[in-house]
Amino acid sequence: MREPIMKAVAMPPRLFWAPFLPAAANLAVQFPLMFIVMGIFDVNPILFMVSVIFGHIFIAIYGAREPHLSAMMRSYGKFIKGSQNIYKSKGMKLAP
């Protein structure tokens, strides 16, 4: 019974050998940029496919070193805002 849970934790989801969330973010940024540049400058989309592939290779190499990159990105999103002070004072204090 414990094997599927351990496997899910030990091997996070991947998209073509790269961690899922960074690979999806790469595609989510590159494709709209490709269509905008194609519409404005009439550029061949093959040039952008090369940048998508190189970006994906970089993410796959970095993901091999740090397999939980998706979990790190998810946890970073929760704390992206600064902390709120409980009491009004100068500086970054949470309590007096």
C-alpha positions in Angstrom: 0.0 0.0 0.0 2.8 2.4 0.7 4.6 1.9 -2.6 2.4 4.2 -4.8 2.8 7.0 -2.3 6.5 6.7 -2.1 6.8 6.5 -5.9 4.8 9.7 -6.3 7.0 11.6 -3.8 10.3 10.1 -5.1 9.5 10.7 -8.8 7.6 13.9 -9.4 5.7 14.3 -12.8 7.8 15.0 -15.8 7.1 16.4 -19.3 9.6 15.0 -21.8 12.2 14.4 -19.1 11.9 17.8 -17.5 10.0 18.7 -14.4 6.4 19.4 -15.3 5.8 22.9 -13.9 9.0 24.6 -15.3 8.5 22.9 -18.7 4.8 24.1 -18.8 5.9 27.6 -17.8 8.6 27.5 -20.6 5.9 26.7 -23.1 3.4 29.1 -21.7 5.9 32.0 -22.1 7.5 30.9 -25.4 4.4 30.2 -27.5 2.6 33.5 -26.9 5.8 35.4 -27.5 6.3 33.4 -30.7 2.8 34.3 -32.0 3.2 38.0 -31.1 6.6 38.2 -32.9 5.2 36.3 -35.9 2.3 38.7 -36.1 4.4 41.9 -35.8 7.6 41.0 -37.7 6.5 38.1 -39.9 9.3 35.9 -38.6 9.6 32.1 -39.3 8.3 30.1 -36.3 11.2 27.6 -36.7 13.5 30.1 -35.0 11.3 30.0 -31.9 11.1 26.2 -32.0 14.9 26.2 -31.6 14.6 28.4 -28.5 11.8 26.3 -27.1 13.9 23.1 -27.5 17.1 24.7 -26.0 15.0 26.1 -23.1 13.5 22.6 -22.5 17.0 21.0 -22.6 18.2 23.4 -20.0 15.2 22.7 -17.8 15.7 18.9 -18.2 19.4 19.2 -17.3 18.6 21.4 -14.3 15.7 19.0 -13.4 18.0 16.0 -13.4 20.1 17.8 -10.7 17.0 19.0 -8.7 14.1 16.6 -9.4 11.7 18.5 -7.1 11.9 21.7 -9.0 8.1 21.8 -9.5 7.5 21.6 -5.8 10.0 24.3 -5.2 8.2 26.6 -7.7 4.8 25.8 -6.1 6.1 26.6 -2.6 7.7 29.8 -3.7 4.4 31.1 -5.1 2.8 31.0 -1.7 5.4 33.3 -0.1 6.0 35.7 -2.9 4.3 38.5 -1.0 6.1 40.2 1.8 5.2 39.6 5.4 2.7 41.8 7.2 3.7 43.4 10.5 1.4 42.5 13.4 2.2 45.8 15.3 2.9 49.1 13.7 6.7 49.7 14.0 9.6 50.5 11.8 11.5 47.6 10.2 10.6 44.1 9.3 9.4 42.8 12.7 6.6 40.4 13.1 6.3 40.9 16.9 7.7 43.6 19.3 
